Amino acid sequence: MYRIKNGETEQTLQASSLTEGWHHVALTIGTERVTIYVDGVEVASAPVSVRLSDLCPVVNGVGANLLEDVPLMDGFIDDLRIYNYALSANEINDIIGQTIVQPRQADGWNPPILPSKDVTKVTSTESILLYNVDADAFVTYGMDWNTQSLAQRLPKGDTTFSNKYRIKVQRQAGNKLYVSMNDKPNVYIGCLADGCNVWSDRSKSEGGFVYQPLNSPSGIMYILKSESQKANLDLAYAYGGPLTTSNGRGYTHWAFIPSRDITNGNYAKYKERKQLFKLQQAILEARKEADYASELQQAYSVYSDENTSVAELRKATRQLLLATANDLTVPVDATSLFTNADMLGNATTADWTDIQPTISDGDIQVLHQTFKLQQTQTDLPNGIYEAVFHAFYRNDGAGPLPVISATAENTVEGNLTTLQDIQKNEVLLNTGENTAGAAQTLTSDKAQTILSDIIVTDHQMTLSANVTSSNQWLNFQGFSLTYKSPLVTVQVPASGYTTFYYSNQNFLLPEGVQAFTLKEQNGSIVVSRELTEAGTVLSAGQGVLLKAVPGTYVMVPTTKKRTADPFNQLRGSDEDQLTRGGYYYYVLSEDLQETGWKWDAADGATFVNPAHHAYFVSKSQTTPQEFYPLNPITSVSEVTIETSCEDEPMYNLAGQRVDKSYRSIVVKKGRKLLVK
């Protein structure tokens, strides 16, 4: 169902229910009509009555509905895409044929099962823990019992907890239940109507929830809906934050975990198996399971062993990630790459250098002095990372707040982005936020420092965390690390030319590479701009022609910006996609005997452009040439005369390698030379 609403004006478009199994569903919103396609076939269509451009602000949902009485989608969504134009039926079918991959499973790799318990089997006298699956956090009552309820990581490791994490469940008829604090049986989790509105000092009459079982292969889970607020129980922040029904992040999956499954390590092993399983899924997504069959088998022997330890699971994840990182196509958790990055989960600050006074291992709630922790890792896969230092503190207005900072050093200078300003790869994130009405509640994730787009090119990174002295209670949890993607490389073939395009990322021009933007002029293709200086920014969304000595070049991402060439007629796509935007289309021919721009389809018609490559769009309304050679386009602008040749490979302007006897203009080490 498609539903769009602007004030009192609403449009809906309904298609029949899907049958069991995987389907391709597409929604197109054109200037005149909105259409739903299922498996490439149009199943519903209507004139557009509410336009996206009319909405401000725009709130979108996929698999969810803004109506409270409509449940979440019961299924899976894969390969979600959003285009900035309405696809045609033919384009949709091309996408289905080219890219849709059914989820695959290697033998034996079943999802890890959360050690949760069926709530109908929980007795009224049993103490148990209430766990938020999405945020990896357990319900507690914060610093004191008479305050807003929280969900946060277990202190001192994933195998121990204090009494304040225990709850009791009282079930009623009609899938209704109450949650009370174990050590205060008359104190219930209940809801009020303000922004962060779940408190642990409510009366029983204010604390009713209706539980809805979820059909999940990963264990027994529930959605808990507040009777008073008619909304799902949620979390305001990941890892540790207030419970809420009106200010959440969509963390609405809950599970009841017996105490014994914490203390015996089942929960900790579940978390490690989950990371290893996700990595295995990423390898399948990249279609590299055959290339890493032996590594996967070795990891599976650890994954499937019921007696394996947390340390063995973590080691297996690390080894598999080190082996496969350069071939991954989706982000994966890389926390295991840093020794003891998860200081809270491991209940120790071991392996981190205490630059300032030592703090007690795993002591997360202290009236603390300034401390700094630092660690360098030297065997990281090269690529793009994101690091988050997780820290929370209360703000009761009674004393100075901590200033929390984190740094990533020994990485590519100038490519680090953060939540706020960048200064030499360091960001200081201050907050004076009070959580209204909850003086002893931990503050929001604004106290966290997020370091994104960390570029690692020499396998090393130094992470540092600094927290200044404060009178407040502190909950610091350590770093989480995500490996976002390998570094982008470009292969220049023997012709010496190739094309390059990324829609959403700027790059730095490598040493020895020239870049050109092109345009039509007087019936020919000519250079619009020429970029030759190493480190020049290649703008996102701008196709370029690259010229270099044949070989592999690393394209370093950057947050620096450069205005794109408005006259450039090179276009591109991030996926294999049909060319668009002109009358005739040219592909770069890299043939040594015929290097230039040529029609790829008869009469210059549209063709499927390879991902991250560029094509030339002719807007001429008269039939242009079928082929334009490159030599006149990228003519020699500066020639150096050299009378002798060192033992370096030389190439003529057609990209062919030549020997020392060759006398003419050549390319050597990225420079044009005239050899006499």
C-alpha distance (Angstrom), angle and dihedral (degrees) to the residues before:
residue distance angle dihedral
M1 . . .
Y2 3.81 . .
R3 3.80 116.6 .
I4 3.80 128.6 177.0
K5 3.79 126.8 172.6
N6 3.80 132.8 -173.6
G7 3.80 111.4 -179.3
E8 3.79 106.8 -56.0
T9 3.81 93.7 -17.0
E10 3.80 114.1 94.2
Q11 3.80 135.9 173.1
T12 3.78 126.7 -167.8
L13 3.78 130.9 -177.8
Q14 3.79 117.7 -166.6
A15 3.80 128.9 -164.1
S16 3.80 128.0 -175.6
S17 3.82 119.9 -85.6
L18 3.79 118.5 -83.6
T19 3.76 120.5 -110.8
E20 3.81 119.2 -121.9
G21 3.79 114.9 -74.6
W22 3.81 136.5 43.0
H23 3.82 121.0 -36.4
H24 3.78 136.4 174.9
V25 3.81 111.1 -124.4
A26 3.80 122.4 -173.5
L27 3.81 130.5 -178.7
T28 3.80 119.1 -164.9
I29 3.80 123.6 -168.8
G30 3.78 110.7 -167.0
T31 3.77 131.2 173.0
E32 3.79 91.3 -89.2
R33 3.81 110.6 17.4
V34 3.79 142.3 31.3
T35 3.81 115.2 -146.5
I36 3.80 137.3 -175.0
Y37 3.82 119.9 -150.7
V38 3.81 124.7 -168.9
D39 3.80 115.8 -164.5
G40 3.81 89.2 -15.2
V41 3.82 95.4 -52.4
E42 3.81 122.9 113.1
V43 3.82 108.4 -118.9
A44 3.82 103.1 165.8
S45 3.80 136.3 13.5
A46 3.80 138.0 168.1
P47 3.81 140.4 165.0
V48 3.81 114.6 -84.0
S49 3.80 109.7 -102.6
V50 3.82 99.4 163.9
R51 3.80 117.7 40.6
L52 3.81 125.0 -152.0
S53 3.80 89.0 -131.4
D54 3.82 88.7 63.0
L55 3.81 93.0 62.1
C56 3.81 123.3 92.9
P57 2.95 116.9 -163.6
V58 3.79 101.1 19.9
V59 3.81 116.4 -144.7
N60 3.80 114.1 -174.4
G61 3.77 131.4 -173.6
V62 3.80 133.3 -170.3
G63 3.79 116.9 -167.6
A64 3.80 89.8 1.3
N65 3.78 137.4 76.2
L66 3.77 130.4 -144.4
L67 3.80 89.1 -135.0
E68 3.81 109.9 96.2
D69 3.81 93.5 -142.4
V70 3.82 94.7 56.9
P71 3.85 113.2 88.2
L72 3.78 124.6 -135.8
M73 3.79 117.8 -91.3
D74 3.80 110.7 -82.1
G75 3.79 100.1 -141.7
F76 3.78 145.0 44.1
I77 3.82 133.3 -67.8
D78 3.79 121.7 -154.6
D79 3.82 135.5 175.7
L80 3.82 95.5 14.6
R81 3.82 111.6 -170.3
I82 3.80 134.4 -177.7
Y83 3.81 119.8 -162.7
N84 3.80 127.2 -166.7
Y85 3.80 92.6 -133.8
A86 3.81 136.8 42.0
L87 3.80 111.4 -90.8
S88 3.80 119.2 -136.1
A89 3.80 122.2 -125.1
N90 3.81 89.7 -104.6
E91 3.81 92.4 51.7
I92 3.80 90.8 49.9
N93 3.80 91.3 51.9
D94 3.81 90.5 47.7
I95 3.80 89.4 54.1
I96 3.80 91.2 49.0
G97 3.79 91.4 51.1
Q98 3.79 95.4 45.8
T99 3.77 107.4 38.3
I100 3.78 116.5 15.5
V101 3.79 108.4 112.0
Q102 3.77 121.5 -178.3
P103 3.81 113.1 -130.0
R104 3.77 107.9 -96.2
Q105 3.75 131.4 -158.7
A106 3.77 128.2 -154.1
D107 3.77 116.8 -136.0
G108 3.80 112.7 -74.6
W109 3.80 97.4 -0.8
N110 3.78 98.6 124.5
P111 3.82 118.6 164.7
P112 3.82 114.4 -91.0
I113 3.78 114.0 -101.7
L114 3.79 119.3 -125.6
P115 3.86 109.1 -128.2
S116 3.81 91.6 -122.6
K117 3.80 130.3 144.8
D118 3.78 132.5 -130.0
V119 3.80 104.3 -106.1
T120 3.78 90.9 -140.8
K121 3.80 87.5 65.2
V122 3.82 94.9 50.3
T123 3.81 110.0 105.0
S124 3.80 123.3 -140.5
T125 3.82 91.0 -115.2
E126 3.82 96.2 48.4
S127 3.79 119.3 104.0
I128 3.80 111.8 -141.6
L129 3.83 139.7 159.1
L130 3.80 126.2 -108.2
Y131 3.81 110.1 -141.1
N132 3.79 130.9 -166.6
V133 3.81 105.0 -142.9
D134 3.81 96.1 -164.1
A135 3.82 96.5 51.0
D136 3.82 99.4 32.5
A137 3.81 91.1 -127.0
F138 3.81 138.4 127.1
V139 3.80 127.4 -136.6
T140 3.79 115.5 -107.4
Y141 3.77 136.4 151.8
G142 3.78 97.8 -111.2
M143 3.79 123.7 -130.0
D144 3.81 94.7 -22.2
W145 3.77 131.2 15.6
N146 3.84 96.2 -119.2
T147 3.77 95.9 67.7
Q148 3.77 142.3 76.9
S149 3.76 115.4 -50.9
L150 3.79 116.9 -110.9
A151 3.75 139.7 -167.6
Q152 3.80 114.6 -145.7
R153 3.77 143.7 148.6
L154 3.77 118.8 -74.1
P155 3.82 111.9 -97.1
K156 3.79 121.4 -119.3
G157 3.77 96.4 17.2
D158 3.79 137.7 -40.5
T159 3.81 94.1 -75.1
T160 3.82 102.8 57.7
F161 3.80 134.8 54.9
S162 3.78 140.9 165.9
N163 3.78 127.6 -112.7
K164 3.78 92.8 -99.7
Y165 3.82 89.6 73.0
R166 3.79 92.8 61.0
I167 3.78 119.3 97.3
K168 3.80 136.8 178.8
V169 3.77 126.8 -137.1
Q170 3.79 126.1 -144.6
R171 3.78 112.3 -169.0
Q172 3.80 124.3 -154.8
A173 3.78 134.1 -173.6
G174 3.79 118.8 -72.2
N175 3.81 98.5 37.7
K176 3.79 90.3 -64.5
L177 3.79 125.7 143.8
Y178 3.79 144.1 170.8
V179 3.82 125.6 -142.3
S180 3.81 118.2 -149.3
M181 3.80 131.3 177.8
N182 3.78 111.3 -99.1
D183 3.81 96.7 -132.5
K184 3.82 93.1 39.9
P185 3.81 105.3 42.8
N186 3.80 94.4 -178.9
V187 3.80 93.6 54.0
Y188 3.80 113.1 90.3
I189 3.78 136.0 -172.4
G190 3.80 103.9 -113.3
C191 3.78 139.7 163.8
L192 3.79 135.1 -115.4
A193 3.79 128.5 -174.0
D194 3.81 100.2 -109.4
G195 3.81 128.6 99.8
C196 3.81 101.2 -85.7
N197 3.72 96.9 25.1
V198 3.82 116.2 163.8
W199 3.80 113.7 103.4
S200 3.78 132.8 177.8
D201 3.80 98.2 -142.9
R202 3.79 97.8 67.1
S203 3.76 125.2 126.0
K204 3.77 119.9 -111.7
S205 3.80 91.8 -102.7
E206 3.83 90.3 62.5
G207 3.79 96.9 43.9
G208 3.79 107.4 69.6
F209 3.81 121.6 133.1
V210 3.80 130.5 -179.7
Y211 3.81 112.3 -141.2
Q212 3.81 121.8 -144.3
P213 3.83 116.3 -166.0
L214 3.80 117.0 -133.1
N215 3.78 124.0 -144.7
S216 3.81 99.9 -129.7
P217 3.82 129.3 156.7
S218 3.82 87.8 -147.6
G219 3.79 98.0 67.3
I220 3.80 143.0 -72.6
M221 3.81 110.9 -37.5
Y222 3.79 137.3 164.2
I223 3.78 144.6 -162.3
L224 3.81 111.5 -133.6
K225 3.81 115.5 -152.4
S226 3.80 120.8 -164.5
E227 3.79 112.4 -126.2
S228 3.79 92.8 -152.8
Q229 3.83 97.3 46.9
K230 3.82 98.8 30.5
A231 3.80 88.9 -137.0
N232 3.80 137.4 107.8
L233 3.79 122.1 -92.5
D234 3.80 106.7 -107.9
L235 3.80 142.7 163.6
A236 3.79 127.2 -109.5
Y237 3.83 93.9 -149.8
A238 3.78 139.4 14.9
Y239 3.83 122.4 -104.1
G240 3.78 94.2 7.6
G241 3.78 130.8 10.5
P242 3.80 147.8 109.5
L243 3.77 121.7 -57.7
T244 3.79 112.2 -119.3
T245 3.78 143.8 164.9
S246 3.80 98.7 -157.6
N247 3.81 106.6 34.6
G248 3.79 103.3 42.6
R249 3.79 138.9 133.1
G250 3.79 97.6 -132.2
Y251 3.82 93.0 -90.6
T252 3.79 93.3 143.8
H253 3.83 104.7 139.0
W254 3.82 112.9 104.7
A255 3.79 134.5 -179.2
F256 3.80 135.9 -173.7
I257 3.82 111.0 -129.9
P258 3.82 122.0 -168.3
S259 3.80 116.3 -125.3
R260 3.80 92.4 -120.7
D261 3.82 91.1 60.5
I262 3.78 88.2 60.1
T263 3.79 98.0 46.1
N264 3.82 95.6 42.8
G265 3.82 91.8 52.7
N266 3.82 98.4 -112.8
Y267 3.80 92.5 124.1
A268 3.83 92.8 47.4
K269 3.82 90.8 49.8
Y270 3.80 90.3 47.8
K271 3.81 89.9 56.7
E272 3.81 92.9 50.2
R273 3.81 93.0 45.4
K274 3.80 88.2 50.5
Q275 3.82 91.0 57.5
L276 3.80 92.7 47.0
F277 3.80 91.1 47.4
K278 3.81 92.0 50.9
L279 3.79 90.0 51.8
Q280 3.79 90.7 50.7
Q281 3.83 88.6 51.3
A282 3.80 90.3 51.0
I283 3.82 89.8 54.2
L284 3.81 89.4 52.0
E285 3.80 89.5 48.1
A286 3.80 88.9 55.5
R287 3.84 89.5 47.5
K288 3.79 90.5 -125.9
E289 3.80 100.5 123.7
A290 3.81 92.0 109.7
D291 3.82 91.7 51.2
Y292 3.80 91.5 52.1
A293 3.78 100.3 33.8
S294 3.81 95.1 129.1
E295 3.84 93.1 46.1
L296 3.81 90.5 49.5
Q297 3.79 91.6 48.8
Q298 3.79 91.3 51.2
A299 3.82 90.8 49.5
Y300 3.80 91.6 46.9
S301 3.78 91.9 55.0
V302 3.81 87.2 61.5
Y303 3.82 94.7 38.8
S304 3.81 94.1 53.5
D305 3.82 97.4 43.3
E306 3.81 108.1 105.3
N307 3.80 90.5 -157.2
T308 3.79 96.7 50.9
S309 3.80 117.6 124.8
V310 3.79 130.6 -126.5
A311 3.81 89.6 -111.4
E312 3.82 91.7 52.6
L313 3.81 92.0 49.3
R314 3.79 91.6 48.8
K315 3.82 91.2 48.6
A316 3.81 91.3 50.1
T317 3.81 90.8 51.5
R318 3.78 91.5 49.5
Q319 3.81 94.1 49.0
L320 3.81 92.7 47.9
L321 3.80 92.4 48.4
L322 3.80 92.8 49.1
A323 3.79 89.5 52.2
T324 3.81 98.4 46.4
A325 3.83 108.1 28.0
N326 3.80 96.8 103.2
D327 3.81 91.5 59.1
L328 3.83 99.4 45.2
T329 3.79 119.2 115.1
V330 3.83 100.8 -171.7
P331 3.85 130.8 52.7
V332 3.81 116.0 -93.6
D333 3.79 135.3 -171.4
A334 3.80 108.0 -94.4
T335 3.80 100.0 175.9
S336 3.80 89.7 118.9
L337 3.83 90.0 65.9
F338 3.81 91.3 72.9
T339 3.78 116.6 64.3
N340 3.79 107.8 -112.4
A341 3.81 95.4 -12.7
D342 3.80 88.0 153.8
M343 3.80 95.8 64.1
L344 3.80 92.7 169.2
G345 3.80 96.6 48.0
N346 3.79 90.1 49.0
A347 3.82 92.9 43.1
T348 3.80 92.8 -133.4
T349 3.80 143.4 82.6
A350 3.80 90.3 -146.8
D351 3.81 116.8 141.9
W352 3.81 91.4 28.6
T353 3.78 117.8 105.3
D354 3.80 111.2 -122.3
I355 3.78 102.4 -142.2
Q356 3.80 91.6 177.3
P357 3.85 130.5 31.7
T358 3.78 113.3 -34.5
I359 3.78 118.7 -105.1
S360 3.77 123.8 -151.0
D361 3.79 115.7 -90.3
G362 3.79 111.2 -93.5
D363 3.82 92.6 -6.4
I364 3.79 100.3 144.6
Q365 3.80 101.1 165.5
V366 3.77 109.8 57.4
L367 3.78 140.8 133.5
H368 3.76 87.8 -119.2
Q369 3.77 143.3 -164.2
T370 3.79 123.1 -140.2
F371 3.78 111.9 -68.0
K372 3.80 135.6 177.5
L373 3.78 127.8 -163.1
Q374 3.80 123.8 -166.6
Q375 3.79 137.0 179.0
T376 3.82 135.3 171.7
Q377 3.80 123.6 -153.1
T378 3.80 117.6 -165.1
D379 3.81 105.2 -177.7
L380 3.81 101.7 60.4
P381 3.80 120.8 138.4
N382 3.79 109.2 -107.1
G383 3.76 112.2 -107.4
I384 3.79 145.9 86.2
Y385 3.82 119.1 -45.9
E386 3.78 140.9 -178.3
A387 3.81 121.2 -151.0
V388 3.81 126.2 -169.3
F389 3.79 124.3 -168.1
H390 3.79 105.5 -152.8
A391 3.79 115.6 -149.4
F392 3.78 133.9 150.1
Y393 3.76 131.8 -177.8
R394 3.77 137.8 176.3
N395 3.79 122.1 -112.5
D396 3.80 113.5 -153.8
G397 3.79 94.7 156.4
A398 3.80 91.8 -118.1
G399 3.78 99.0 111.3
P400 3.80 146.9 -4.5
L401 3.79 118.8 -47.6
P402 3.79 121.2 -129.2
V403 3.79 119.4 -104.7
I404 3.77 107.6 -135.9
S405 3.80 122.9 -158.9
A406 3.77 139.3 164.4
T407 3.78 133.6 -169.8
A408 3.77 137.7 -163.5
E409 3.80 111.7 -155.7
N410 3.81 137.7 174.2
T411 3.79 87.6 47.2
V412 3.78 132.9 110.7
E413 3.81 107.1 -57.3
G414 3.78 117.6 -119.7
N415 3.80 99.4 15.1
L416 3.79 100.1 93.4
T417 3.80 117.6 109.4
T418 3.79 124.2 -169.5
L419 3.75 140.7 175.4
Q420 3.79 90.0 -85.2
D421 3.82 138.1 6.7
I422 3.79 122.9 -17.7
Q423 3.79 121.6 -130.7
K424 3.79 116.3 172.0
N425 3.80 94.0 -38.2
E426 3.79 92.8 -51.1
V427 3.80 132.5 107.5
L428 3.78 129.1 -174.2
L429 3.76 112.7 -154.1
N430 3.79 115.4 -164.1
T431 3.77 127.1 -178.4
G432 3.76 132.9 -177.9
E433 3.76 93.0 -178.1
N434 3.77 119.3 148.6
T435 3.78 117.2 -160.5
A436 3.78 99.2 -130.3
G437 3.78 113.6 -108.3
A438 3.79 95.3 -4.0
A439 3.77 107.6 92.6
Q440 3.79 94.4 173.0
T441 3.78 99.2 43.0
L442 3.79 122.2 114.1
T443 3.79 113.0 -108.1
S444 3.76 130.2 -114.3
D445 3.78 132.0 -80.4
K446 3.80 88.0 -90.9
A447 3.80 82.1 92.4
Q448 3.80 89.5 65.1
T449 3.78 124.2 92.8
I450 3.79 115.1 -138.0
L451 3.79 118.6 -163.7
S452 3.79 110.0 -169.9
D453 3.80 132.4 -178.9
I454 3.79 95.5 24.2
I455 3.80 104.6 176.2
V456 3.82 114.6 -146.4
T457 3.80 113.9 -170.5
D458 3.82 103.3 156.6
H459 3.81 101.1 41.3
Q460 3.79 96.3 -102.5
M461 3.78 139.6 101.7
T462 3.80 133.9 169.1
L463 3.79 115.4 -147.9
S464 3.79 119.8 -164.3
A465 3.78 131.9 -178.1
N466 3.78 124.1 -166.5
V467 3.80 127.9 -174.1
T468 3.79 119.7 179.8
S469 3.81 123.5 -139.1
S470 3.78 117.8 -77.9
N471 3.79 143.6 167.6
Q472 3.79 89.8 -133.6
W473 3.77 129.0 97.1
L474 3.79 111.3 -100.8
N475 3.78 131.3 -152.7
F476 3.81 108.7 -170.0
Q477 3.76 117.9 175.1
G478 3.77 107.6 177.5
F479 3.79 131.4 -120.6
S480 3.75 132.5 -38.0
L481 3.80 116.1 -160.2
T482 3.80 130.0 -158.1
Y483 3.79 125.0 -165.4
K484 3.79 99.8 -145.5
S485 3.80 101.4 -178.0
P486 3.80 144.6 -36.5
L487 3.78 118.1 -92.9
V488 3.79 113.7 -82.5
T489 3.79 114.3 -110.6
V490 3.78 130.8 -169.6
Q491 3.78 123.2 -150.2
V492 3.80 112.7 -148.4
P493 3.83 108.3 -158.9
A494 3.79 128.7 -144.2
S495 3.81 91.1 -81.4
G496 3.81 89.0 66.8
Y497 3.82 93.4 -127.0
T498 3.79 137.2 93.9
T499 3.81 138.3 147.7
F500 3.79 132.7 -115.3
Y501 3.82 136.5 -163.2
Y502 3.81 138.4 165.6
S503 3.79 120.8 169.5
N504 3.81 100.0 -155.8
Q505 3.80 109.0 25.2
N506 3.80 133.9 69.7
F507 3.81 118.0 -144.3
L508 3.80 137.4 -165.5
L509 3.79 118.2 -116.6
P510 3.84 108.4 -112.6
E511 3.78 123.5 -124.7
G512 3.81 111.7 -86.1
V513 3.82 95.2 20.2
Q514 3.80 127.8 111.7
A515 3.80 122.9 -159.1
F516 3.79 128.2 -157.2
T517 3.78 135.6 -170.0
L518 3.81 114.3 -155.0
K519 3.79 138.5 -151.5
E520 3.79 140.7 175.6
Q521 3.78 117.3 -99.5
N522 3.80 128.8 167.9
G523 3.78 92.5 -17.1
S524 3.81 94.7 -49.5
I525 3.82 138.3 93.6
V526 3.80 109.5 -114.0
V527 3.79 137.9 173.4
S528 3.79 113.2 -87.9
R529 3.81 97.0 -179.4
E530 3.80 132.0 3.9
L531 3.82 120.0 -155.1
T532 3.80 115.6 -168.3
E533 3.81 108.8 150.4
A534 3.80 115.3 99.5
G535 3.80 110.5 -116.5
T536 3.79 94.5 31.7
V537 3.81 110.8 143.9
L538 3.79 117.2 -108.2
S539 3.80 103.1 -152.7
A540 3.79 122.6 -126.6
G541 3.78 113.1 -107.8
Q542 3.81 93.5 24.5
G543 3.78 120.3 112.1
V544 3.80 116.2 -143.6
L545 3.77 139.0 -172.6
L546 3.81 110.8 -128.8
K547 3.79 124.8 -153.0
A548 3.81 123.3 -170.1
V549 3.77 145.7 126.7
P550 3.82 107.1 -69.2
G551 3.78 111.7 -87.2
T552 3.81 144.6 83.2
Y553 3.81 120.6 -58.4
V554 3.82 129.0 -169.5
M555 3.80 114.6 -130.6
V556 3.81 107.2 -151.1
P557 3.84 114.5 -152.3
T558 3.78 117.2 -129.7
T559 3.79 140.0 -173.0
K560 3.81 89.5 -144.3
K561 3.78 113.9 110.1
R562 3.78 137.0 -143.2
T563 3.77 128.9 -176.7
A564 3.78 110.7 -105.1
D565 3.80 120.4 -121.5
P566 3.84 105.6 -98.1
F567 3.82 91.3 -158.2
N568 3.80 95.6 52.7
Q569 3.80 113.1 122.5
L570 3.78 96.0 -171.6
R571 3.79 111.3 110.2
G572 3.80 131.4 -178.3
S573 3.78 148.0 174.9
D574 3.81 137.8 -136.7
E575 3.80 91.1 -135.2
D576 3.78 136.3 33.2
Q577 3.80 97.2 -74.1
L578 3.79 141.6 158.2
T579 3.79 115.6 -94.7
R580 3.80 115.8 -110.7
G581 3.79 144.5 170.2
G582 3.82 104.5 64.3
Y583 3.79 148.1 50.1
Y584 3.82 100.0 -104.8
Y585 3.81 130.8 24.9
Y586 3.81 131.1 -151.4
V587 3.78 131.3 -163.9
L588 3.79 123.9 -158.2
S589 3.79 110.9 -105.3
E590 3.80 108.1 -148.9
D591 3.79 93.8 -172.3
L592 3.82 110.4 133.2
Q593 3.79 90.8 -135.2
E594 3.80 95.0 45.0
T595 3.80 111.5 26.9
G596 3.78 110.5 168.8
W597 3.80 146.8 73.8
K598 3.79 116.3 -48.5
W599 3.78 140.0 165.8
D600 3.79 110.4 -91.9
A601 3.79 93.0 -166.5
A602 3.79 131.1 37.1
D603 3.83 113.6 -76.2
G604 3.81 91.2 5.6
A605 3.81 92.8 -70.2
T606 3.79 124.9 164.4
F607 3.81 119.4 -71.5
V608 3.81 137.9 178.7
N609 3.80 108.8 -84.9
P610 3.84 116.0 -149.4
A611 3.82 117.3 -114.4
H612 3.83 115.4 -84.5
H613 3.77 93.5 6.7
A614 3.79 127.2 112.9
Y615 3.78 132.0 -129.9
F616 3.80 131.5 -166.9
V617 3.81 119.2 -112.3
S618 3.79 117.6 -153.0
K619 3.79 115.1 -157.5
S620 3.78 93.2 -175.0
Q621 3.79 112.5 129.3
T622 3.79 90.9 -154.5
T623 3.78 119.5 70.9
P624 3.83 108.6 -89.9
Q625 3.80 128.1 -158.1
E626 3.80 119.4 -66.1
F627 3.82 91.6 -133.5
Y628 3.80 137.1 28.3
P629 3.85 115.6 -171.8
L630 3.79 116.2 -135.6
N631 3.81 100.7 -134.5
P632 3.80 95.4 76.1
I633 3.83 90.1 42.9
T634 3.81 97.9 53.8
S635 3.76 96.6 31.7
V636 3.78 121.4 177.9
S637 3.80 107.3 -87.1
E638 3.79 98.4 178.7
V639 3.79 128.7 20.0
T640 3.78 127.7 -164.7
I641 3.82 117.8 -153.1
E642 3.79 113.3 -135.0
T643 3.78 124.0 177.8
S644 3.79 97.9 -171.0
C645 3.74 133.7 39.6
E646 3.78 128.1 -138.5
D647 3.77 120.6 -147.1
E648 3.79 94.1 -83.8
P649 3.83 124.5 123.1
M650 3.82 113.2 -99.3
Y651 3.81 129.3 -158.8
N652 3.77 131.1 -165.1
L653 3.80 119.8 -129.7
A654 3.80 90.0 -89.8
G655 3.79 89.6 60.9
Q656 3.81 95.6 -108.0
R657 3.79 117.6 139.4
V658 3.81 112.7 -116.9
D659 3.82 134.1 -171.6
K660 3.82 131.7 -123.7
S661 3.79 92.9 -85.9
Y662 3.81 90.9 66.1
R663 3.83 111.5 107.8
S664 3.79 115.2 -164.5
I665 3.80 140.6 64.0
V666 3.81 110.8 -34.7
V667 3.79 138.3 172.7
K668 3.80 114.8 -123.1
K669 3.83 125.1 170.8
G670 3.81 89.3 -12.9
R671 3.87 94.1 -53.5
K672 3.80 130.5 109.0
L673 3.81 111.9 -123.5
L674 3.78 134.1 -179.1
V675 3.81 107.1 -139.4
K676 3.83 115.5 -159.0
